Amino acid sequence: FGKGNPEGIIAAESANNAAVGGSLIPLLALGIPGSATAAILYGALTIQGLVPGPELLTDYRDITLTFMSGMLITVFVMLAVGLVSARLFAPILKLNVVYIIPAVIIFSAIGVYSVRNSLLDLVLMMVFGLIGILFKKLEIPPAPVLLGSILGPMVELNFGRTLRFAEFDHQHFLVYLVSRPISAVLLVFLVLLVFANARRIIQSRKSESTHET
């Protein structure tokens, strides 16, 4: 620690900070979260009665401008805080995770309980925490699950609208998809994408096992 290349650290952190703002573009413009953080922000806006998307840009322009201005100001604030406190916070990275995790769990439990004063929320927090640990053991990324849970109702609603507009007559759904040229092409691309991704993961794991042996 402390012997790395500063240029490499700057490049990685610059890309990381740029990705945060970039993920908000599809969220605010189309209502589609571009990352797990944007998905959490989507849920927070929905709780407040604000639906991200084109209507947010037109009906709540002040909120959209606040987001953009806040992201711009945050860059300079992070620069100032980093220059002042980098040396002070650097020793924290040397702490053992065993001492950090209990503090994170305690503060998370306090935050969850303070929202509705419900013990059920604490139970749900522990259940999903265990699910997260299981995902980490199985090397399953949690971001798609989070995106699916937030985007699921929206997809289901628009899927029903699509079937009504297409005058779906309750025939076999797969036959209906294949009989439509556009949906058939999209279905083929989806299957190829799934197989290509699975093949890439299998090959990467094989290469890792070969290097280990």
N, C-alpha and C positions, 0 to 999 in steps of 0.2 A: 504494500500500500504506500502511495506517495512517490513511486518511482516510474509511473506511467508517462506516456507522451501527452502533454497538455493539448496539442493540436487534435489528437484523436478524441480526447474527452470533449473538447469544444464542438467538434463535428457531430459526435453522437448526441450530445445534449441539444444542439441546435435543431437537428432533425426531430428529436423527441418533442421539443416545444412547438415546432411547426406542425407536427401531426395533430396536436391538440386543437389548434385553431382550424385546421383543415377538416377535421371530423365534424365541426359544427356547421359547415357549409351545407351538406346534404340534410342535416337535421333542421336547420332554420328554413331552407328553401323548399325541401320536399317532404319533411317530416320523417326522414329515414336516418336513424342514428348510424354514424360511421365508426363508432367504437363503443366499448363498454362504458366509458365515462359519459359519452354522449347519450347512451341509452338510459343511464341513471338520471341525467339532466332532463331527458324526455319524460321520464316518470314524474320528476319533480314539477315540471311545467304542467303536466296533465292534472296532477293533484290540485294545482292552483286554478284549474279551469282554462288553461291556455293550451291549444293544440298546435304544435309546431307544423309548419307547412306554409303554403302560399298565403293563407288567410292571416297568419301571424305577421307576415311582411306587409300586408296591406291594412289590416284592421288594428294591429298593435305595433305600428312602426316605431314608436318610442322605445318599446322593449327590445326590438331588434337592434336599434341603434345603440342601446345601452350595452347589449352583448358585444357588439363590435368595438365600441369604445373601451369597454372593460378589458377585452383581450389585448388591445393595443397598449393600454396603460399597464397591464400586468407584465408585459415584456420589460418595460423600464423599471418597474418595481422589483421584479425578480433580479434584474441586473444589479440594482443598488443593494438589495438584501444579500445577494451572493457575494459581492465585493466586500461587504462589511462583516458578514457572519460566516464566511466559508471556513476560515481557520477555527472558529469557535465550534462549529458543528461537525467538523471532520472527525474528532475523536469518537463521535456517536457511531460511526461506521465500524469501529473496532469492537463495539459491545457485542456480547454473545446474544444470539437470537433468543436464547432461553429466558433472558431477562426482559426482552422487549415484548414478546408475545403476551405474557400475562397482563401487562399494562394496556396493550391494544385491546385485549378481550374485555377488560374492565371498563374502559372508556366506551367501547362499542355497546356493551350491555347497558351502560348508563344512558347513552344516546337513544337506543332502541326503546328502553322502558319509559323515557321521559316524553316520548311522542304521544302515547295513548295510555300510559300507566297500566299496561296489560302484561301479565305474566305469559300469556300465549305468544306475544311477540318475542319474548326471550327464548321460549321453546323453539319457535320457528327459526330464530337466529342460530341456535345451536344445531338444529337439524340441517339447515343449509350450510353451516360451517363444516359439519361432517361430510356432507355431499361434496363440498369444495375440496376437502382433503382426499376423498375418494377419487375425484376427478384428477387431482394432482398425481396421485399414485398411478392412475391408469393413463396419464398423459393426455387427458381430454381437456381442451381449452374451454374455460367457463364462459368466455365472451359470446359464442354463438347461442348458448343456452339462455343467457341474459337477454340477448337481442330477440330470441324467439319468444320469450315470455312477455316482452313488452310489445313486440310487433304482432304477436299472435292474434289478438282481438281485431286489429286493423286489417290483417290479411284475411281473416275469416269473414269480416263484414264486406270487404270489397270482392272477395271470392263469390259470395252470395249474390252481390249485385251483378257480377260478370255473368253468372249462370242465368240470371233473369233476363239480362239484356240479350244474351245469346239464344234465348228461348229453349233452354235445355228441357228436353221432354222425358227426363228420368230413365233414359236408356242406360246401358252399361257405360260407366263413366270413362273407362279406358278406351272403349270403342269410340266414344264421342270425341276424346282427345285426338286419337289417331286419325279420325276422319276429317279433322280440321287441319289444313296445311300449316298454318302459323303455329298452332299449338303442337303439332307433330314435330316440327323442326325444333321448337324450344325444348320439347321433351327429349329429343335425341341429343341436343347439346347438353342438357342437364345430366343425362346418363353418362355421356362421355366425360363430363367434368368430374363426376363422382368417381368413376373408374380411374381417371388420370390422377386425381388427388390421392386415392387409395394406393395406387401403384407407386407414387412418389414417396409416400410415407413408408411403405414396405421396403423400398430400395434404400431409403435413408437409414432405416433400422438395421438392415442387413449390412450396410457399410459400417455402421457404428459397431456392430458385433464383430465384424472382421477386424477392425482396428484394435478392438479390445483383446482379441485372441492373438 
